[in-house]
Amino acid sequence: MKKTFKLIDLDCANCAAKMETAIKKIDGVKSAAVSFMTQKMTIEADDERFDEIVKLAVKECKKVEPDCEVVVK
Amino acid sequence: MSKKQKKNLVRIIVAALICAGGFFVPTTEETFSFLWFLRLGVFLAAYLTAGWDVLWKAIRNIAHGQVFDENFLMSIASIGAMIIGDYPEGTVVLIFYQVGELFQSIAVGKSRKSISDMIDLSPDYANVERNGEVLEVEPEEVAVGEIIVIKPGEKVPLDGVVVFGSSGLNTAALTGESALRDVTVGDEVLSGSVNTSGLLKIRTSSEFCDSTAAKILELVENSAENKAKTENFITRFARVYTPIVVIGAVLLGVVPPLFDGNWSEWIYRALTFLVVSCPCALVISVPLSFFGGIGGASRHGIMIKGANYLEELARARTFVFDKTGTLTKGSFEVATIFPEGISEEELLGMCAAAERISNHPIAKSIVRDAEKRELKIDAENAEEIAGYGVKAVVSGREICVGNARFMEKLGVPVKNADTVGTVIFCACDGKYAGRIIVRDEPKENAAQALKKLTELGADRKIMLTGDRKNAAEAVAKTLGLDEVRAELLPDGKVAAVEEIYAEKPPKTALCFVGDGMNDAPSLARADVGIAMGALGSDAAIEAADIVLMNDNIESVPLAVKIARKTHRIVTENIVFALAVKVAVLVLTAVGITNMWAAVFADVGVSVIAIINAMRAMRTNKL
């Protein structure tokens, strides 16, 4: 499954890169992209564990930039 | 400016004023005297006003294990400067840092907005007719088959078919060409175009998420996922750059003073190093440039699916074109008919009857011509043989219509004088019955477009076609192509692309341009696949890396120019940022520059790089 999430207050380009690296390291993530320009995060991961992986990804984002909010619909 | 940015601006101004006040307090040698405390107090107040959030973020991020975080590095540098007694420096560094951050945020926000304005396709609302009433709703809420009303000046929110009214639609937002398309009852309209004159009612044919406008928007928005190699390189570089500079700072602050004992001087230099250690200018300007290039291209109806394709296109030196519909108009006309033992009309009628089942443009032209002459065209058991032609039964006779290969396969000897154009042969009950010559005129601007590509350094321009060799060569000669691969079967095109791919010079890219209908494999095989005239064709949008919404072949050299310009800007930014940073690091190490220069190397360079990156959006004067 592949899904895109909106990011609010992603203020620094380097943070976006750091988030992307961290999310890619999560077990079960096939591909991930964090775009500073479009303020969006795309995650492709295993279907069964998708929600769990998204939660972990949000946690990683918070670690890098605590002010940045991920809109999980 | 957003609320957050305004708040930061006010804060920076207040901090700057307090800091300016600090400069009026005379310095004193006497530690812990009143003046000493006053001076420290004023600067400390300015320092905290400007940078409390930086300090706070630094503490929070350290707790998360983010050691090389820019907030942390700035905090260390400024606190260090305060401790060794350089209050003005420590304070001003932080104020400048905030100014730079604010500037960056404004510039990025601005360019992000102007790029999204450029792709201004998404409708804000739809007027839907329900139970005799017209309601204004979100486009997402309209179901397939509902009737929507579009007033003059409004954007078409969803794809559909006109059921009432007639008007001119401006498709500029979709195709980049400001052309009016007249529509009336029964015509299909695409979302994203603008109604210019009359009131239209249309029956929607898709939901919003499947509409043309939504698809194009998605394409451009998702383009950020396909990152360019340069961007990935810079991100990797940033990961090692910061630690290296920090280690350099530590060594600089510890090793030399062991020999000369001048601790405060070396620590000052080390702190200056920390200010330069943030790779922001690089990390921010590269994706911004690519995004700007993609946005600028979209204004011309050139949709690019990712920065990586923009990068590849900049390197493209080999261009492979599909002939029909790409270099030529794709609409064939019957030029001459050579019947053999039957009348001209009889031959045309037979061929048209058989060809009626085929969707091939050549077949269509024959049918069109027969219809124009009001010939009877009825056939039974018609069957298309891909790459050869059509076989059918017409008035009880077995008719085979197709190319020379087909006749050869059937064992029918044919007559063939050399003529310019594509020859269609006809066999009736296994006997040669004549031939029809059809011609496909090259597009008016095709030669011009190819010339522009040559000027841009396209070393090899090759045309692929299923046409006969001499016909193809005649077209190639008038257009100025370098090579032709003719008489290719549908699957022969990919093989030809493979072959040419193997021959391309190292470090260059191969670009394939086609109409996207039958060349999906070739589009996929090339480094960059460009599909033309893709508006309304999902298959083409799906298959290609770069999608030309219009049918204008000159968009190809324009896309190359945009790609080159973007690439040049990216290179400029990388070289400029690295050169300034390295220079400041070296000068700092030998003690020539100070922290002011370091702040410039950090935020100043970022801002300049961002402004430069925004140039990528400007594509009007290419």
HADDOCK unambig.tbl for C-alpha pairs under 7 A between the chains (distance, minus, plus):
assign (segid A and resid 13 and name CA) (segid B and resid 280 and name CA) 6.90 0.50 0.50
assign (segid A and resid 13 and name CA) (segid B and resid 283 and name CA) 5.88 0.50 0.50
assign (segid A and resid 13 and name CA) (segid B and resid 284 and name CA) 5.11 0.50 0.50
assign (segid A and resid 14 and name CA) (segid B and resid 280 and name CA) 6.21 0.50 0.50
assign (segid A and resid 14 and name CA) (segid B and resid 283 and name CA) 5.83 0.50 0.50
assign (segid A and resid 17 and name CA) (segid B and resid 235 and name CA) 6.40 0.50 0.50
assign (segid A and resid 33 and name CA) (segid B and resid 225 and name CA) 5.68 0.50 0.50
assign (segid A and resid 35 and name CA) (segid B and resid 224 and name CA) 5.97 0.50 0.50
assign (segid A and resid 35 and name CA) (segid B and resid 225 and name CA) 6.93 0.50 0.50
assign (segid A and resid 37 and name CA) (segid B and resid 112 and name CA) 6.68 0.50 0.50
assign (segid A and resid 37 and name CA) (segid B and resid 288 and name CA) 6.62 0.50 0.50
assign (segid A and resid 38 and name CA) (segid B and resid 221 and name CA) 6.74 0.50 0.50
assign (segid A and resid 63 and name CA) (segid B and resid 64 and name CA) 5.76 0.50 0.50
